[in-house]
Amino acid sequence: MKEVDQEDGGDRALQERLAKLAGAIEKKQAESSESDRRQAEAAAVGGETGKAMALGFRMLAELIAGVAVGAIIGWQIDRWSGLSPVFLIIFLMLGVAAGFWNMVKLGSGKTPNRTMDADRKGRDD
């Protein structure tokens, strides 16, 4: 009889231990899934930020390129013609205008491919 009582006591202890371990596992899994969700959200936000930064740097490059090309063309024409700052000023202003125009096109999201696709869709309908 004592052996049966000891086995029942041992089973209870094992079952209590098993329940305790199962609870600890569930708790860890819940914490892990919460942490995974937070990491996924952070990655999504980081991806959006990266895209925005890439667009910003591209806009900056477009502006600088427009100004630089206008200044170089104007300076070279001034050297050939002998009229010192006239063409430099004119082409510098044209370069600034071209840079801003390219920035507006990038910011609005209108590219030649998109407008052509939209025209094709409009014609097919």
N, C-alpha and C positions, 0 to 999 in steps of 0.2 A: 504494500500500500504506500509506503514511503517513496518508493521509486516512482509511482504514478504521480504523487503530489510534487515531487521534485521536477518531473518532466513538465507538469502544468506550470510550475513556477518559471522554469527555463523557457517555455514557450511564450509565456506572458512577457518575460524580459526581452526575448527576441522580437516579439511583435511590437513592443513599445519602442525598442531601438529602431526597428524597421520603420515605424510610423514617424519617428523623430528624423531619421535620415531622409525619408520621402518628403517631409515638410521642408527640410533644408535644401533639398534638390529643387523643389518647386520655387522656393524663394530665390535661389541663385538664377534659375531660368528666367524668372520675372525681371530680375535686375539686369540680366544679360540682354533680354529683348528690349528693355527700356533704353539701355545704353546703345544698342544697335540702332534703334530708332533715332536717337539723338545724333548719332554719327551720320546717319543717312540724311537727316535734315541739314546738318552742317555741311555735308558734301554738296547738297543741292544748292544751298546758299552760296557756297564757295564757287560753284560752277557759274552761277549767274553773275557773281562779282567778277570773275575772270573774263566772262564775255563782255561785260560792260567796260572793264579796263582795256580790253583789246580794242573795242570800238573807239574808246577815248584816245588811245595812242595812235590809232589809224587816222582819226580826225586831226590830231596834232601834226602828224607826218604830212597829211594832205595840205594843211595850212602852210607849214614850213616849206614844203616843196614848191608850192605856188609862188610864195614870196621870193624864194631863192632863184627859181627859174626866171621870173619876171625881172629881178634885179640883174641877173647875169646877162640876159638878152638886152636890156636897156643899157647897161654899162658898155657892152660890146658895140652896139649901134652908135653910142656916143663917141667911142674911140674912133670908129670908122668915119663918122660924119664931122667930128670936131665940135659939135654942139654939146657942151659939157653936161649939164644935168638934165636936159630936157627929156630925152628918151629914157633915161634912168628913172625919172619920176613917173613918166607915163606908164612904162612897163612894170614898175613896182606896184603902182595902183592896180594895174590889170592882174598882176600876180596875186595881190591880196584879194581881189574880187574873185578870181578863179579858185583860190584856196577856200574862201567862204562858201562859194557855190558848191564845191565838192563836199564840204562839211555838211551843208544843208541836205544834199542828196544822200549822204551816208546816214544822217540822223533821221530822215524821213523814211528810210528803208526802200526808197524807189531806186531800183537798178534797172538797166536795160533788159536784163533777162526776165525780171518780174513783169515789166510792162508788156514785153512781147508775149509772155505766157498769158497775161490777162487779155491781150488782143486776140490771141488764138482762141481762147475760150469763148470770147464774145462773138467771134465769127462762126464758131461751130454751133452755137445755140440757135 
